[in-house]
Every structure is written in C-alpha cells, then in structure tokens.
Amino acid sequence: MRSDAVTLFCAGIEKRLSCPFFVSAGIAGISVFSLLSAFTAQYAFGLEPCILCLYQRVPFVLTTIFGLAGLVLARKGRVGAVSGMVGLSAAAFAVNAGIAFYHSGVERHWWRSAFEACRIGDFSADDAQGLLDKIMKMPSVPCDSIPWADPVLGLSMANYNAMMCAGLALGCALCAWLIARCASR
C-alpha cells in the first residue's frame, strides 16, 4: 500500500516538473523574486552592491526573459521550444552560481578578485594629488567585504545565491529533459 502512495506522489511530482507552463512560470517567478530581493536589500536596507553583486543580477534578468518566453511558447503549444528556454535558464543559473561562488571566495579571502572594479589598489603616491586621484578611483563598495551575513550560519548573500542557483540549474536541467521527453511522446 505504501509503495502505491509513493508511486502516486512521484508521478505527481514528475507531472509538475514536466509541465511547460508550470516550469516557465516558476522560473520567471523565482527570478523576479530574486531581483526584487536584491533591490529591497539595496534600497530599503541600504546594502550597496559591489560589482560582483551587480553581475549576479544579470542572469536573473535573463532567466526572467526565458521564463516569460517559455510561458508564451507554452500557450502556443510549442513544447519543444519551451524545453529550450528551460535549458537556457539552466545554463544562466549555472553561470550565476559560478559568479556567486567566485564572489563567495573573494568575500572569504580565499582568493583575490581578478576584476579591476573590486581591487582597492596601491596607495603609494609621490604627491597628495596622485593619492587623492587613486582614492577617488576606488570602488565604492569593495567585493571582499560582506555587507550582510546570516546571524546563525554566518553565510553571506553570495553564499546563499551560489547554493540556490546551483540547485536551480540542476532543477532546470531536469525539467528541460522531462519536458523534451514528454514532447517527443
């Protein structure tokens, strides 16, 4: 009896994960919510983003577009094309996870950032004007500081973004495969 309930539960999960409209709406919704969270942290709580924080927003914009395109394509019955949009979302989430992991390493001082906008630079100067020029060219928010950390686990927003986007990339890859499999039946 229990195996029947588990089988029924798994079939329900597979049905949702292979539904082009449901998956596309989920991608768009999660992406918009993530962007709104970033803007809320910035504008409501005064957490200024560094350049790596801003780079992490770009894949969310792309996945919002892919999710909305998937919704339109699902309405038109173009299930194969929806699978492609979900696959592109998987790739964008994977890129975002990579950027967030890199940012986590910079924050934790595992490595120095290769991005010029993240570096503080050398403050040696022969004259006061040269020193002032270098200070004025400094990034407003350094990439290696953690503006907010979870008080319980000590994880930063970049840490959470890396984990979330890695999971979303895997989930989207699975959904793209399930949608394509259902489309070919």
C-alpha angles and dihedrals in degrees: 000000000000093000089056091055092048091048091049091048092049091048089053092050092048090049091055094044091051095047106108094205095046094047094046091049090049093051093048093044096049091046095050091045090051092051091047089051091052092048091047091052089049103042104025099037100028097238102153113211123232121220092269090053089053091048089056090059095060096071089050089056089050094048090049088056092045091049093050091046088051090054092053092046092047090053089053092050095245095141095163091056090049088055087055092051090050089049090052088050089053090054093047092049089049090052090048090050089052093050091047092048090050090048090049089055091050091049092049091046092240087134140355119257117258091206114101092215090062098052123094093203136202116320097196111118135159095224139029093248091055090050091048091050091053092048091050091052092054117115112261091229119028116224094224097064123086109224093188132014130183105260093220104043100017092232120150128223089258090055092052092044091053092053095042095048093046089054092045091050091053092044093050091048090053092047092048089053093047092047092048090048091051091046092055094053 
